[in-house]
Amino acid sequence: MTDKMRERVRELAQVFVQLGASEAQAPVLAAQLLKRAGQLAEERNISEVEATETLLKQVFEARQGA
């Protein structure tokens, strides 16, 4: 994992902690979301940023419905 990717995971992990994930679970969730964003970006021919935004919106919507 590159330094840039580690930084993205760390930053996104903080979002998951704020949403209630444990400190141990948050980096795993962040890494999984970023991996899926990369897959979606390829599948849909969109940027990784756009794919990440789409997935985060889904996370927030699911959290609100919980």
Secondary structure, 3 states (H helix, E strand, C coil): CCHHHHHHHHHHHHHHHHCCCCCCHHHHHHHHHHHHHHHHHHHHCCCHHHHHHHHHHHHHHHHHHC
